């Protein structure tokens, strides 16, 4: 299974990207900042690193430079709110494959990753920094929305099972993680009611409350 590391100090943005990658079949780890990401990369070299540029502890491009110096063979993708020429130059110098502008829709990200090689294939050959418009014009397939919906439906029983299992064992941290993932993908793929209940479940769990009745509501709402 391909592995990805998603780095962003904004929890919501990080969760949404991680959720979309998981829907696409990736094994995903998350980091809330550059220092945490660098620690994780020591023990596990991912095939893909997706990061923001602006983070409190270190810039995303500086982090990527350090990863490459340590021997990382991952593909690098930057997601940022700053589309200036300076940022694009920084990304190119860091060996970034694509510089995407927040907020990134599921069509852009998953279609960019679809059927592309990762990991060792990029070592030794610089890749161009791609603009969002380039991805829309060249790569977005007409049937991608249908494929995303199918992936969501197929993954839904396992996502619900993870929330229910963590709730049953009273594991609040696992409840938060599982509910956040389903909330992110549900919100982006047109299921706001499911996303809302998942957010409520996660909010309760963060306060140490494992709300069984909300999980039952979620199961009924999702119809899975």
N, CA, C and O of each residue as an XYZ file, in Angstrom:
896
protein
N       0.842     -1.194      0.000
C       0.000      0.000      0.000
C       0.882      1.250      0.000
O       1.876      1.306      0.724
N       0.528      2.244     -0.800
C       1.260      3.492     -0.839
C       1.026      4.279      0.450
O      -0.070      4.259      1.009
N       2.065      4.969      0.912
C       1.976      5.703      2.164
C       2.126      7.200      1.915
O       2.869      7.632      1.034
N       1.399      7.980      2.715
C       1.449      9.435      2.587
C       1.568     10.064      3.965
O       1.060      9.533      4.953
N       2.249     11.205      4.015
C       2.358     12.003      5.229
C       1.749     13.371      4.926
O       2.207     14.067      4.019
N       0.723     13.759      5.678
C       0.043     15.032      5.488
C       0.432     15.962      6.629
O       0.239     15.630      7.799
N       0.980     17.128      6.290
C       1.520     18.048      7.292
C       0.806     19.388      7.181
O       0.851     20.038      6.136
N       0.151     19.796      8.256
C      -0.541     21.084      8.278
C      -0.885     21.397      9.719
O      -1.357     20.519     10.442
N      -0.660     22.630     10.155
C      -0.984     22.986     11.534
C      -2.474     23.251     11.711
O      -2.947     23.369     12.841
N      -3.223     23.348     10.608
C      -4.669     23.515     10.684
C      -5.330     22.132     10.665
O      -5.253     21.414      9.668
N      -5.973     21.772     11.766
C      -6.517     20.427     11.911
C      -7.536     20.105     10.826
O      -7.502     19.018     10.250
N      -8.440     21.037     10.540
C      -9.494     20.767      9.562
C      -8.908     20.521      8.177
O      -9.299     19.575      7.494
N      -7.969     21.372      7.763
C      -7.354     21.204      6.441
C      -6.601     19.886      6.355
O      -6.674     19.182      5.348
N      -5.874     19.558      7.425
C      -5.097     18.312      7.434
C      -6.010     17.091      7.373
O      -5.730     16.131      6.656
N      -7.095     17.137      8.127
C      -8.029     16.010      8.174
C      -8.701     15.787      6.829
O      -8.882     14.644      6.410
N      -9.074     16.865      6.148
C      -9.737     16.734      4.856
C      -8.824     16.088      3.829
O      -9.238     15.179      3.109
N      -7.581     16.552      3.757
C      -6.642     15.972      2.790
C      -6.356     14.514      3.138
O      -6.338     13.652      2.259
N      -6.133     14.244      4.417
C      -5.855     12.861      4.832
C      -7.031     11.951      4.517
O      -6.839     10.819      4.074
N      -8.250     12.440      4.741
C      -9.430     11.632      4.464
C      -9.572     11.306      2.994
O      -9.920     10.182      2.634
N      -9.304     12.285      2.138
C      -9.381     12.045      0.698
C      -8.342     11.025      0.253
O      -8.629     10.167     -0.582
N      -7.151     11.115      0.800
C      -6.110     10.146      0.436
C      -6.500      8.742      0.895
O      -6.277      7.766      0.179
N      -7.078      8.644      2.083
C      -7.497      7.321      2.569
C      -8.584      6.740      1.672
O      -8.605      5.539      1.405
N      -9.480      7.599      1.214
C     -10.496      7.127      0.270
C      -9.853      6.590     -0.997
O     -10.358      5.651     -1.612
N      -8.741      7.191     -1.379
C      -8.035      6.745     -2.575
C      -7.167      5.526     -2.351
O      -6.464      5.096     -3.266
N      -7.198      4.958     -1.155
C      -6.464      3.728     -0.892
C      -5.082      3.922     -0.301
O      -4.305      2.969     -0.236
N      -4.754      5.136      0.135
C      -3.447      5.400      0.726
C      -3.461      5.126      2.224
O      -4.478      5.315      2.892
N      -2.325      4.678      2.742
C      -2.112      4.623      4.187
C      -1.545      5.965      4.597
O      -0.490      6.368      4.107
N      -2.232      6.667      5.493
C      -1.904      8.069      5.760
C      -1.513      8.283      7.214
O      -2.153      7.774      8.134
N      -0.432      9.058      7.397
C      -0.071      9.578      8.706
C      -0.217     11.094      8.663
O      -0.110     11.712      7.604
N      -0.460     11.676      9.821
C      -0.653     13.123      9.900
C       0.352     13.734     10.874
O       0.760     13.103     11.849
N       0.738     14.966     10.588
C       1.620     15.714     11.480
C       1.138     17.153     11.543
O       0.768     17.743     10.527
N       1.146     17.721     12.765
C       0.639     19.071     12.960
C       1.693     20.147     12.731
O       1.401     21.336     12.858
N       2.899     19.749     12.399
C       3.956     20.720     12.151
C       5.186     20.048     11.587
O       5.250     18.823     11.484
N       6.178     20.874     11.218
C       7.377     20.344     10.574
C       8.185     19.451     11.500
O       8.681     18.409     11.071
N       8.325     19.839     12.765
C       9.129     19.040     13.693
C       8.555     17.637     13.852
O       9.289     16.650     13.826
N       7.246     17.558     14.015
C       6.596     16.250     14.144
C       6.748     15.439     12.856
O       6.982     14.231     12.902
N       6.616     16.108     11.710
C       6.751     15.415     10.425
C       8.159     14.862     10.249
O       8.330     13.740      9.773
N       9.163     15.635     10.627
C      10.544     15.179     10.495
C      10.811     13.986     11.397
O      11.536     13.069     11.012
N      10.231     13.987     12.597
C      10.397     12.833     13.490
C       9.774     11.585     12.874
O      10.355     10.501     12.923
N       8.590     11.749     12.295
C       7.927     10.596     11.692
C       8.700     10.077     10.488
O       8.760      8.869     10.261
N       9.290     10.981      9.717
C       9.982     10.564      8.492
C      11.262      9.792      8.779
O      11.778      9.099      7.902
N      11.779      9.908     10.005
C      12.979      9.153     10.362
C      12.690      7.660     10.368
O      13.490      6.861      9.883
N      11.526      7.287     10.927
C      11.202      5.866     11.057
C      10.443      5.312      9.860
O      10.411      4.098      9.658
N       9.832      6.181      9.068
C       9.035      5.706      7.943
C       9.119      6.695      6.804
O       8.648      7.826      6.925
N       9.717      6.281      5.693
C       9.854      7.164      4.537
C       8.615      7.015      3.661
O       8.452      5.987      3.003
N       7.738      8.018      3.638
C       6.498      7.883      2.875
C       6.740      8.002      1.374
O       7.773      8.509      0.936
N       5.779      7.532      0.601
C       5.835      7.693     -0.850
C       5.446      9.105     -1.264
O       5.857      9.583     -2.321
N       4.650      9.774     -0.427
C       4.129     11.101     -0.751
C       4.113     11.956      0.503
O       3.735     11.490      1.578
N       4.530     13.222      0.360
C       4.408     14.198      1.440
C       3.574     15.358      0.924
O       3.917     15.975     -0.085
N       2.475     15.658      1.617
C       1.614     16.795      1.284
C       1.714     17.787      2.432
O       1.418     17.436      3.575
N       2.123     19.012      2.152
C       2.355     19.968      3.229
C       1.911     21.368      2.866
O       1.866     21.741      1.693
N       1.584     22.135      3.886
C       1.382     23.566      3.718
C       2.759     24.231      3.704
O       3.743     23.633      4.139
N       2.828     25.460      3.208
C       4.092     26.204      3.225
C       4.275     26.898      4.566
O       5.338     26.797      5.178
N       3.245     27.603      5.026
C       3.347     28.416      6.234
C       2.961     27.604      7.458
O       1.796     27.247      7.631
N       3.952     27.309      8.316
C       3.704     26.640      9.584
C       4.501     27.342     10.665
O       5.544     27.924     10.368
N       4.042     27.309     11.921
C       4.688     28.085     12.980
C       6.138     27.702     13.245
O       6.965     28.570     13.524
N       6.455     26.408     13.162
C       7.788     25.990     13.589
C       8.823     25.971     12.472
O      10.023     26.014     12.744
N       8.377     25.907     11.218
C       9.322     25.809     10.102
C       8.523     25.894      8.811
O       7.392     25.412      8.751
N       9.098     26.500      7.779
C       8.375     26.545      6.514
C       8.311     25.151      5.905
O       9.203     24.327      6.105
N       7.244     24.905      5.163
C       7.090     23.600      4.525
C       8.217     23.289      3.564
O       8.674     22.148      3.493
N       8.675     24.289      2.822
C       9.747     24.030      1.850
C      11.065     23.714      2.556
O      11.825     22.864      2.094
N      11.340     24.396      3.676
C      12.553     24.082      4.434
C      12.493     22.655      4.972
O      13.495     21.939      4.969
N      11.315     22.251      5.432
C      11.128     20.878      5.907
C      11.395     19.874      4.795
O      12.045     18.852      5.018
N      10.894     20.163      3.594
C      11.097     19.251      2.470
C      12.569     19.143      2.100
O      13.053     18.056      1.781
N      13.282     20.264      2.140
C      14.727     20.229      1.881
C      15.421     19.289      2.871
O      16.278     18.497      2.478
N      15.057     19.376      4.139
C      15.678     18.523      5.149
C      15.345     17.062      4.904
O      16.201     16.192      5.066
N      14.109     16.787      4.514
C      13.733     15.404      4.214
C      14.551     14.846      3.051
O      15.012     13.705      3.091
N      14.722     15.661      2.023
C      15.476     15.193      0.857
C      16.935     14.946      1.221
O      17.540     13.976      0.764
N      17.503     15.839      2.056
C      18.895     15.649      2.476
C      19.060     14.370      3.293
O      20.126     13.756      3.292
N      18.002     13.979      3.986
C      18.046     12.738      4.761
C      17.836     11.501      3.894
O      17.894     10.374      4.384
N      17.595     11.715      2.618
C      17.454     10.583      1.708
C      16.031     10.241      1.320
O      15.798      9.197      0.711
N      15.063     11.102      1.658
C      13.675     10.819      1.289
C      13.537     10.729     -0.225
O      14.107     11.535     -0.960
N      12.775      9.739     -0.682
C      12.524      9.548     -2.106
C      11.045      9.785     -2.433
O      10.541      9.321     -3.456
N      10.371     10.505     -1.555
C       8.943     10.766     -1.717
C       8.681     11.796     -2.802
O       9.570     12.553     -3.192
N       7.453     11.810     -3.279
C       6.957     12.924     -4.068
C       6.466     13.995     -3.115
O       5.885     13.690     -2.074
N       6.696     15.240     -3.468
C       6.306     16.357     -2.626
C       5.199     17.154     -3.302
O       5.310     17.518     -4.473
N       4.128     17.423     -2.553
C       3.032     18.282     -3.013
C       2.805     19.349     -1.955
O       2.712     19.042     -0.767
N       2.717     20.605     -2.386
C       2.456     21.714     -1.477
C       1.045     22.236     -1.712
O       0.612     22.410     -2.852
N       0.333     22.484     -0.612
C      -0.990     23.102     -0.668
C      -0.919     24.382      0.152
O      -0.622     24.331      1.345
N      -1.182     25.517     -0.461
C      -0.940     26.797      0.190
C      -1.974     27.838     -0.227
O      -2.633     27.707     -1.259
N      -2.098     28.868      0.594
C      -2.949     29.999      0.249
C      -2.176     31.075     -0.498
O      -2.772     32.017     -1.020
N      -0.867     30.947     -0.554
C       0.003     31.944     -1.182
C       0.446     31.441     -2.550
O       1.233     30.500     -2.642
N      -0.056     32.063     -3.606
C       0.276     31.623     -4.968
C       1.304     32.530     -5.636
O       1.394     32.563     -6.863
N       2.076     33.263     -4.845
C       3.038     34.213     -5.396
C       4.161     33.501     -6.137
O       4.412     32.313     -5.934
N       4.822     34.251     -6.994
C       5.949     33.700     -7.747
C       7.063     33.254     -6.801
O       7.751     32.270     -7.071
N       7.239     33.972     -5.705
C       8.282     33.613     -4.740
C       8.034     32.234     -4.148
O       8.956     31.427     -4.034
N       6.782     31.963     -3.771
C       6.442     30.655     -3.205
C       6.632     29.561     -4.250
O       7.148     28.488     -3.936
N       6.222     29.822     -5.489
C       6.388     28.809     -6.539
C       7.865     28.508     -6.778
O       8.237     27.359     -7.016
N       8.709     29.544     -6.714
C      10.146     29.322     -6.872
C      10.710     28.498     -5.712
O      11.546     27.617     -5.915
N      10.244     28.793     -4.496
C      10.675     28.006     -3.337
C      10.272     26.544     -3.504
O      11.045     25.637     -3.196
N       9.070     26.328     -3.989
C       8.580     24.963     -4.184
C       9.408     24.229     -5.233
O       9.771     23.067     -5.050
N       9.700     24.915     -6.328
C      10.504     24.286     -7.382
C      11.880     23.915     -6.860
O      12.395     22.840     -7.166
N      12.484     24.808     -6.069
C      13.812     24.543     -5.523
C      13.815     23.375     -4.546
O      14.829     22.696     -4.386
N      12.671     23.141     -3.888
C      12.560     22.035     -2.930
C      12.194     20.720     -3.600
O      12.080     19.694     -2.929
N      12.007     20.738     -4.921
C      11.654     19.512     -5.631
C      10.187     19.165     -5.545
O       9.813     17.994     -5.610
N       9.338     20.197     -5.396
C       7.901     19.971     -5.270
C       7.298     19.632     -6.625
O       7.599     20.273     -7.631
N       6.450     18.625     -6.638
C       5.801     18.171     -7.864
C       4.653     19.078     -8.284
O       4.450     19.334     -9.471
N       3.896     19.567     -7.283
C       2.752     20.414     -7.595
C       2.513     21.387     -6.464
O       2.669     21.045     -5.292
N       2.135     22.595     -6.816
C       1.786     23.627     -5.848
C       0.305     23.948     -6.052
O      -0.062     24.588     -7.037
N      -0.527     23.514     -5.142
C      -1.981     23.664     -5.258
C      -2.474     24.724     -4.282
O      -1.920     24.881     -3.194
N      -3.506     25.441     -4.669
C      -4.005     26.546     -3.875
C      -5.195     26.107     -3.030
O      -6.138     25.498     -3.535
N      -5.140     26.426     -1.729
C      -6.252     26.132     -0.823
C      -7.471     26.964     -1.184
O      -7.321     28.096     -1.643
N      -8.688     26.429     -0.988
C      -8.979     25.029     -0.635
C      -8.919     24.138     -1.871
O      -9.383     24.527     -2.943
N      -8.355     22.959     -1.724
C      -8.212     22.028     -2.835
C      -9.398     21.076     -2.842
O      -9.631     20.371     -1.860
N     -10.147     21.047     -3.934
C     -11.269     20.133     -4.061
C     -10.801     18.708     -4.272
O      -9.672     18.488     -4.709
N     -11.646     17.740     -3.970
C     -11.263     16.333     -4.125
C     -10.915     15.970     -5.558
O     -10.067     15.106     -5.782
N     -11.545     16.606     -6.527
C     -11.260     16.273     -7.921
C      -9.815     16.585     -8.276
O      -9.140     15.789     -8.929
N      -9.344     17.746     -7.842
C      -7.983     18.158     -8.189
C      -6.956     17.234     -7.558
O      -6.066     16.736     -8.247
N      -7.067     16.998     -6.253
C      -6.052     16.215     -5.561
C      -6.029     14.760     -6.002
O      -4.974     14.237     -6.362
N      -7.185     14.099     -5.977
C      -7.190     12.675     -6.301
C      -6.898     12.425     -7.767
O      -6.274     11.421     -8.110
N      -7.341     13.325     -8.640
C      -7.045     13.101    -10.043
C      -5.564     13.313    -10.333
O      -4.995     12.644    -11.195
N      -4.945     14.242     -9.617
C      -3.514     14.438     -9.775
C      -2.740     13.183     -9.374
O      -1.759     12.817    -10.022
N      -3.183     12.533     -8.308
C      -2.479     11.353     -7.814
C      -2.829     10.085     -8.586
O      -2.074      9.114     -8.552
N      -3.954     10.085     -9.272
C      -4.438      8.873     -9.923
C      -3.460      8.392    -10.993
O      -3.071      9.149    -11.883
N      -3.072      7.127    -10.891
C      -2.232      6.463    -11.882
C      -0.856      7.086    -12.057
O      -0.214      6.876    -13.086
N      -0.388      7.855    -11.064
C       0.965      8.396    -11.149
C       1.898      7.554    -10.287
O       1.525      7.089     -9.209
N       3.099      7.372    -10.776
C       4.097      6.654     -9.986
C       4.521      7.536     -8.829
O       4.440      8.761     -8.911
N       4.982      6.902     -7.732
C       5.456      7.652     -6.583
C       6.784      7.086     -6.142
O       7.260      6.070     -6.649
N       7.380      7.795     -5.155
C       8.584      7.273     -4.530
C       9.808      7.390     -5.399
O      10.134      8.477     -5.877
N      10.501      6.261     -5.614
C      11.823      6.277     -6.222
C      11.824      6.830     -7.635
O      12.853      7.306     -8.114
N      10.693      6.774     -8.301
C      10.648      7.217     -9.688
C      10.979      8.677     -9.884
O      11.370      9.080    -10.980
N      10.830      9.488     -8.833
C      11.097     10.915     -9.001
C      12.530     11.268     -8.640
O      12.987     12.369     -8.949
N      13.243     10.363     -7.995
C      14.584     10.681     -7.566
C      15.477     10.941     -8.773
O      15.546     10.130     -9.697
N      16.151     12.073     -8.751
C      17.115     12.363     -9.806
C      16.541     13.056    -11.013
O      17.288     13.378    -11.937
N      15.229     13.303    -11.048
C      14.683     14.032    -12.195
C      13.708     15.085    -11.697
O      12.651     14.740    -11.169
N      14.040     16.368    -11.852
C      13.173     17.429    -11.337
C      11.831     17.439    -12.031
O      11.748     17.226    -13.241
N      10.787     17.684    -11.277
C       9.429     17.732    -11.821
C       8.942     19.172    -11.808
O       9.289     19.928    -10.901
N       8.154     19.564    -12.787
C       7.660     20.936    -12.832
C       6.644     21.195    -11.743
O       5.935     20.289    -11.306
N       6.582     22.441    -11.309
C       5.528     22.846    -10.390
C       4.284     23.125    -11.210
O       4.309     23.963    -12.111
N       3.201     22.435    -10.909
C       1.971     22.542    -11.683
C       1.013     23.523    -11.030
O       0.914     23.585     -9.804
N       0.319     24.279    -11.842
C      -0.684     25.201    -11.365
C      -2.027     24.481    -11.264
O      -2.260     23.480    -11.940
N      -2.903     25.004    -10.412
C      -4.236     24.413    -10.279
C      -4.959     24.417    -11.616
O      -5.608     23.435    -11.974
N      -4.850     25.521    -12.361
C      -5.535     25.595    -13.643
C      -5.041     24.523    -14.603
O      -5.821     23.970    -15.379
N      -3.731     24.225    -14.551
C      -3.186     23.174    -15.410
C      -3.843     21.845    -15.098
O      -4.159     21.072    -16.003
N      -4.050     21.577    -13.804
C      -4.656     20.306    -13.410
C      -6.103     20.236    -13.871
O      -6.561     19.195    -14.343
N      -6.813     21.335    -13.735
C      -8.198     21.339    -14.193
C      -8.273     21.131    -15.702
O      -9.096     20.350    -16.180
N      -7.432     21.816    -16.444
C      -7.515     21.764    -17.894
C      -7.049     20.427    -18.454
O      -7.650     19.909    -19.396
N      -5.992     19.867    -17.890
C      -5.345     18.719    -18.504
C      -5.790     17.387    -17.945
O      -5.817     16.389    -18.665
N      -6.141     17.357    -16.661
C      -6.220     16.061    -15.994
C      -7.581     15.649    -15.453
O      -7.834     14.454    -15.296
N      -8.454     16.588    -15.166
C      -9.708     16.228    -14.505
C     -10.582     15.419    -15.441
O     -10.937     15.880    -16.526
N     -10.932     14.200    -15.016
C     -11.726     13.311    -15.854
C     -13.211     13.523    -15.598
O     -13.621     13.876    -14.492
N     -14.001     13.305    -16.627
C     -15.443     13.561    -16.513
C     -16.111     12.661    -15.489
O     -17.097     13.052    -14.864
N     -15.576     11.447    -15.313
C     -16.263     10.504    -14.417
C     -15.688     10.493    -13.015
O     -16.028      9.610    -12.226
N     -14.817     11.455    -12.673
C     -14.145     11.394    -11.378
C     -15.126     11.548    -10.220
O     -14.974     10.881     -9.197
N     -16.126     12.411    -10.362
C     -17.096     12.604     -9.286
C     -17.817     11.294     -8.970
O     -18.042     10.972     -7.803
N     -18.181     10.536    -10.015
C     -18.837      9.250     -9.794
C     -17.911      8.275     -9.075
O     -18.334      7.540     -8.183
N     -16.640      8.280     -9.479
C     -15.684      7.365     -8.841
C     -15.465      7.737     -7.379
O     -15.319      6.860     -6.528
N     -15.442      9.025     -7.091
C     -15.283      9.455     -5.704
C     -16.477      9.021     -4.853
O     -16.308      8.564     -3.722
N     -17.666      9.165     -5.398
C     -18.861      8.733     -4.659
C     -18.832      7.231     -4.415
O     -19.174      6.770     -3.327
N     -18.422      6.466     -5.427
C     -18.323      5.019     -5.249
C     -17.317      4.661     -4.162
O     -17.573      3.783     -3.337
N     -16.170      5.341     -4.161
C     -15.142      5.093     -3.155
C     -15.661      5.415     -1.759
O     -15.370      4.706     -0.796
N     -16.434      6.494     -1.665
C     -17.004      6.896     -0.376
C     -17.959      5.815      0.137
O     -17.887      5.416      1.299
N     -18.853      5.345     -0.736
C     -19.825      4.329     -0.337
C     -19.123      3.041      0.070
O     -19.509      2.414      1.057
N     -18.102      2.639     -0.672
C     -17.378      1.412     -0.358
C     -16.646      1.511      0.971
O     -16.552      0.527      1.706
N     -16.129      2.694      1.282
C     -15.355      2.871      2.511
C     -16.234      3.118      3.729
O     -15.770      2.984      4.861
N     -17.503      3.477      3.513
C     -18.374      3.895      4.611
C     -18.550      2.837      5.701
O     -18.442      3.187      6.876
N     -18.813      1.567      5.386
C     -18.982      0.582      6.468
C     -17.766      0.479      7.382
O     -17.908      0.364      8.600
N     -16.573      0.521      6.796
C     -15.358      0.436      7.613
C     -15.191      1.691      8.469
O     -14.758      1.608      9.619
N     -15.538      2.861      7.905
C     -15.432      4.107      8.674
C     -16.401      4.094      9.864
O     -16.037      4.465     10.980
N     -17.634      3.662      9.604
C     -18.610      3.574     10.686
C     -18.179      2.539     11.724
O     -18.326      2.751     12.927
N     -17.646      1.421     11.240
C     -17.192      0.378     12.156
C     -16.072      0.862     13.063
O     -16.008      0.482     14.233
N     -15.187      1.700     12.527
C     -14.084      2.230     13.340
C     -14.618      3.131     14.444
O     -14.137      3.082     15.576
N     -15.615      3.956     14.118
C     -16.207      4.833     15.133
C     -16.937      4.007     16.188
O     -16.788      4.247     17.386
N     -17.726      3.033     15.737
C     -18.481      2.205     16.669
C     -17.558      1.387     17.566
O     -17.797      1.273     18.768
N     -16.508      0.821     16.986
C     -15.584      0.021     17.780
C     -14.875      0.844     18.841
O     -14.749      0.415     19.988
N     -14.410      2.036     18.454
C     -13.735      2.902     19.415
C     -14.701      3.359     20.515
O     -14.314      3.481     21.677
N     -15.954      3.608     20.138
C     -16.965      4.000     21.129
C     -17.243      2.867     22.100
O     -17.360      3.085     23.306
N     -17.348      1.665     21.572
C     -17.654      0.494     22.401
C     -16.575      0.259     23.461
O     -16.878     -0.151     24.582
N     -15.314      0.521     23.099
C     -14.206      0.315     24.033
C     -13.870      1.579     24.828
O     -12.941      1.583     25.636
N     -14.630      2.646     24.593
C     -14.403      3.882     25.342
C     -13.097      4.573     25.014
O     -12.545      5.280     25.857
N     -12.591      4.381     23.799
C     -11.324      4.979     23.384
C     -11.609      6.331     22.732
O     -11.815      6.416     21.521
N     -11.618      7.378     23.545
C     -12.006      8.704     23.053
C     -11.072      9.202     21.962
O     -11.527      9.812     20.994
N      -9.776      8.956     22.099
C      -8.826      9.431     21.085
C      -9.097      8.782     19.732
O      -9.067      9.454     18.701
N      -9.362      7.480     19.735
C      -9.668      6.784     18.485
C     -11.002      7.251     17.908
O     -11.159      7.320     16.689
N     -11.961      7.571     18.775
C     -13.238      8.099     18.302
C     -13.022      9.411     17.559
O     -13.573      9.613     16.477
N     -12.221     10.303     18.137
C     -11.935     11.589     17.497
C     -11.308     11.383     16.130
O     -11.733     11.993     15.149
N     -10.303     10.525     16.063
C      -9.586     10.306     14.802
C     -10.525      9.759     13.729
O     -10.535     10.254     12.602
N     -11.312      8.738     14.074
C     -12.200      8.106     13.088
C     -13.325      9.043     12.668
O     -13.681      9.102     11.491
N     -13.890      9.782     13.636
C     -14.991     10.698     13.318
C     -14.506     11.870     12.476
O     -15.219     12.320     11.580
N     -13.305     12.371     12.750
C     -12.759     13.480     11.960
C     -12.551     13.070     10.502
O     -12.833     13.845      9.588
N     -12.061     11.862     10.290
C     -11.841     11.387      8.924
C     -13.153     11.331      8.155
O     -13.242     11.823      7.030
N     -14.175     10.730      8.765
C     -15.461     10.608      8.077
C     -16.128     11.971      7.915
O     -16.802     12.206      6.912
N     -15.959     12.859      8.864
C     -16.525     14.205      8.743
C     -15.913     14.940      7.557
O     -16.627     15.593      6.797
N     -14.601     14.838      7.394
C     -13.930     15.549      6.312
C     -14.369     15.079      4.939
O     -14.691     15.895      4.076
N     -14.384     13.781      4.731
C     -14.765     13.264      3.420
C     -16.252     13.445      3.156
O     -16.655     13.705      2.022
N     -17.079     13.307      4.205
C     -18.523     13.483      4.021
C     -18.849     14.916      3.627
O     -19.674     15.149      2.744
N     -18.207     15.869      4.276
C     -18.454     17.267      3.952
C     -18.052     17.622      2.544
O     -18.752     18.379      1.872
N     -16.931     17.086      2.081
C     -16.442     17.407      0.747
C     -17.197     16.684     -0.345
O     -17.245     17.161     -1.479
N     -17.790     15.539     -0.032
C     -18.443     14.740     -1.068
C     -19.966     14.817     -1.006
O     -20.659     13.949     -1.537
N     -20.485     15.859     -0.354
C     -21.915     16.128     -0.455
C     -22.796     15.450      0.568
O     -23.963     15.183      0.285
N     -22.266     15.159      1.768
C     -23.064     14.554      2.837
C     -22.928     15.401      4.102
O     -22.340     14.951      5.085
N     -23.465     16.619      4.086
C     -23.272     17.536      5.218
C     -23.898     17.042      6.514
O     -23.368     17.321      7.589
N     -25.019     16.311      6.441
C     -25.660     15.817      7.658
C     -24.769     14.799      8.367
O     -24.625     14.828      9.590
N     -24.174     13.902      7.582
C     -23.245     12.921      8.158
C     -22.038     13.634      8.750
O     -21.574     13.295      9.839
N     -21.535     14.624      8.023
C     -20.377     15.385      8.506
C     -20.703     16.076      9.825
O     -19.873     16.098     10.734
N     -21.901     16.639      9.936
C     -22.286     17.362     11.145
C     -22.340     16.440     12.366
O     -21.858     16.804     13.439
N     -22.924     15.251     12.206
C     -23.000     14.313     13.329
C     -21.598     13.836     13.709
O     -21.285     13.707     14.893
N     -20.754     13.574     12.710
C     -19.377     13.150     12.995
C     -18.623     14.231     13.771
O     -17.873     13.925     14.698
N     -18.823     15.481     13.392
C     -18.166     16.582     14.100
C     -18.643     16.657     15.548
O     -17.857     16.931     16.455
N     -19.945     16.410     15.759
C     -20.479     16.413     17.122
C     -19.902     15.261     17.945
O     -19.589     15.423     19.124
N     -19.764     14.091     17.305
C     -19.170     12.929     17.992
C     -17.734     13.238     18.394
O     -17.320     12.952     19.517
N     -16.975     13.828     17.465
C     -15.581     14.163     17.749
C     -15.479     15.215     18.849
O     -14.612     15.125     19.718
N     -16.368     16.217     18.814
C     -16.350     17.268     19.835
C     -16.636     16.686     21.219
O     -15.988     17.057     22.197
N     -17.606     15.776     21.299
C     -17.906     15.117     22.580
C     -16.698     14.315     23.070
O     -16.329     14.377     24.243
N     -16.090     13.560     22.149
C     -14.958     12.709     22.532
C     -13.771     13.533     23.022
O     -13.045     13.103     23.918
N     -13.572     14.710     22.443
C     -12.480     15.577     22.903
C     -12.701     16.039     24.341
O     -11.748     16.361     25.049
N     -13.954     16.068     24.764
C     -14.278     16.418     26.155
C     -14.343     15.183     27.056
O     -14.692     15.271     28.233
N     -14.001     14.039     26.479
C     -14.024     12.803     27.255
C     -15.366     12.118     27.299
O     -15.572     11.186     28.077
N     -16.298     12.583     26.451
C     -17.643     12.001     26.427
C     -17.776     11.088     25.212
O     -17.654     11.546     24.076
N     -18.023      9.815     25.440
C     -18.243      8.870     24.354
C     -19.742      8.700     24.196
O     -20.378      7.972     24.958
N     -20.307      9.382     23.195
C     -21.765      9.491     23.055
C     -22.313      8.371     22.177
O     -22.305      8.468     20.950
N     -22.791      7.302     22.824
C     -23.309      6.160     22.077
C     -24.549      6.538     21.261
O     -24.754      6.026     20.161
N     -25.370      7.434     21.805
C     -26.602      7.783     21.093
C     -26.295      8.518     19.789
O     -27.019      8.365     18.805
N     -25.230      9.312     19.779
C     -24.853     10.004     18.538
C     -24.342      9.006     17.496
O     -24.586      9.171     16.300
N     -23.640      7.982     17.948
C     -23.143      6.964     17.027
C     -24.325      6.215     16.412
O     -24.312      5.914     15.218
N     -25.331      5.914     17.206
C     -26.540      5.274     16.676
C     -27.246      6.188     15.671
O     -27.761      5.729     14.651
N     -27.260      7.487     15.978
C     -27.844      8.461     15.043
C     -27.072      8.472     13.729
O     -27.659      8.544     12.649
N     -25.756      8.400     13.837
C     -24.905      8.387     12.649
C     -25.178      7.156     11.799
O     -25.303      7.261     10.579
N     -25.272      6.006     12.422
C     -25.534      4.763     11.693
C     -26.869      4.855     10.954
O     -26.960      4.454      9.793
N     -27.899      5.377     11.612
C     -29.211      5.501     10.970
C     -29.156      6.512      9.827
O     -29.756      6.292      8.775
N     -28.447      7.608     10.025
C     -28.367      8.655      9.021
C     -27.611      8.176      7.785
O     -28.011      8.449      6.653
N     -26.501      7.451      8.021
C     -25.674      6.987      6.911
C     -26.356      5.847      6.156
O     -26.103      5.650      4.968
N     -27.210      5.106      6.834
C     -27.923      4.023      6.170
C     -27.037      2.895      5.733
O     -27.354      2.195      4.771
N     -25.924      2.700      6.421
C     -24.984      1.634      6.041
C     -25.039      0.500      7.053
O     -24.322     -0.491      6.910
